[in-house]
Amino acid sequence: MPGRANPVIAPDSWSAIHGRATPLLLDPALPPTESWVANLLAMAPFSWRSEGPAQSVATQFAEAPPALQDMLHALAIRFSDMMGTPSIAVRVEGVTGDACTRVHADYTDIRLIQTLAGPGTDYSPPGAPQGPLERVPTGWIGLFKGLAYPGADGCCHAPCLHRSPPISTTGERRLMVVIDTVHNG
């Protein structure tokens, strides 16, 4: 099982992810404990998706509890500001099976992944891509640099290798938030 030793902890600003030697930035946060989390886990599997301006994207999740909408709104604004883009894509997923269990880098610039309940995302520690996987603690926000990040061709900005933890045989469920930039053109 992946460990949790020595994660790369976020400084005061998410903009540190743009640093050359930062393929992953982790921002400590406590997982929500409200009853809506258990209710959403019981509904899994599901996938809710929304795309649009950061200021209004959370309002498109009409089925989501108000506390989750508030959380999504705050994350969307902060992510949009950090990326300098007005349009983002947000997913809220209740996961019951194995998804992306192979270690990989996403074809995106930067992806925000926050596991609100269940096991967090596994990742290769920076500087040790062949080493044992570590696990993002539940509740923590992860900013994962992807293959489409400018300069992520191996010369300057290495992407973060990661995977979803295998859960199909454990009976565990995950509640996740994923945010990406939207590139029109």
N, C-alpha and C positions, 0 to 999 in steps of 0.2 A: 504494500500500500504506500502511495506517495507520502512523503513527509511534509512538514510545514516549516522547516528551518530556514532562516535567513531570507525571507521574501524581500524584494526590492520595495521599500516603503516610500510612499509619495511624500514629497516636501509639501509646502503650503500651496503650491500651484500645480495643476495638472499639466501645465505647459512644459514641464520637465520631460515629458514623453518625447518631445521634439529633439531632445539631446541625442547626439550621435551614438553614444554608448548606452542608450536606454531602450531596449526592445519591449520592456514591460514595466508598467508603473502600477503599484498597488496602493489603494487608498483605504485605510482601515475604516470600517463601518460595522455597526452591530446589525445583525439580521432583525427584521421586524418580528415582533412576537404577537401581534394582534390576531384575533380569530380569523380574519379574512385570509391569512396565509394558509391555515389548515383547510379552510373552505376551498381555496383555489387548488391546493394539492389534491384534494378529494376529487376535483373535476378533471384532473389530468388523465389522458393527454389532451392538450389543446395548444393552439398557437394563435395569438392575436397580433395583427400587424397594422401599422399606421405609418404614413409618410407625409411630410409636409413641413411647414415652418415650425421651428422649435417652440415658439410661443403658444401654438395651438395644437400641437401633435397629441398631447395627453388627453385632450377633450374628445378625441376620436375613439377612446376606449370607454364607450358608454357602459359596457358590462363590468368594468373594473370598479372595485370599491373606491370611495373618495380618497382614502389614505394612500392607495396605490397611485391614483391619478395625480395627487399632489407630489408624490415621490418622483413619478415619471416626468412631471413638469419641471421640477428642480434639476433632475439629471439632464433633461433635454436642453435646457437653457445653458447649463454649465458646459456640456459637451459641445454645443453649437458655438458658444463663445470661444472655447479653447481651439476648435478647428477652424474658426473664421468662416463658417458656412451657415446660411439661413435655413437650409433644408436638410432634414435628417430622416432616417428610417428607424422606427422603434418596434421591437418584438417583445411580447411577454409570452413565455412558454411554460406550460406544465409538462414535464418530461417524465415518461415512465420506462423508456427503453434506452438502448444504446444508440447514441448519435455521435458521429465524428470521434470514434474511439482510437483512430490512428493519429499519431502525432503529426501535426501539420501546421502550416502558416496560412492564414486566410488571405484571399485576394481582395484586400481592402487596404485603405491607408492606416486607419486606427479603428479598432473595434472596442467598444465598452461592453464588458460582460460583468454582470452582478448576479450571483446566485443568492436568492433571497431565502431559500430553504433547500435542504439536501446537500450532498457533497459538492464542493466548489470545483472549478476547472483545474485540471492538471497542467503543468507547464514545465518546460526544460529551463533550468536556471540559466540566466545570462552567463555566457562564458563556459558553459558545460552542456552543450547540446546533446551529448551522448551519455551524460550522467543520469542518475536516478531522477525521476519526476518529483516535483514538489506540488503542493495543492494550495490553491487560493482559499483562504478561510471563508466559510459561509458568511455572507453579508458584505464582505469586502468588495470594493469596486476594482476591477482590473482594466487597464488600458493596454491593449495588445497591438503592437506595431505589426502591420501586415506587409504582404509582398508588393502592394501598390503604393506604399509610402515612398515619396520622392527620394531617390538614392538608395532604396532597399535592394539594390542589385548585388549586394555583398561587399561593395567597396566601402560604403560609409555607414549605412543603416541596416543592421541585421534585423529580420523579422523575429517575432516571438513564436517559438514552436510550442504547441499546446494540444490538448485533446479534452473531450468530454469524458468524465470518469465512467467506466462501464458499470451499469446498474441493473441490467436486465435480469440478472440472476439473484440480486440482493433484495428485491422488493422495494427498494428505495425510490423516492420520487424527487424531482428537482423543480423548483420554481425559479425562473430566470428572466432577467431583463437584458436585452442586447440592443445596442444603439450603434448605427453606422452613419457615415456621411452619405448624401445623395449627390451624385455627379450627373448633371444634365449635359448632354452634348454628345 
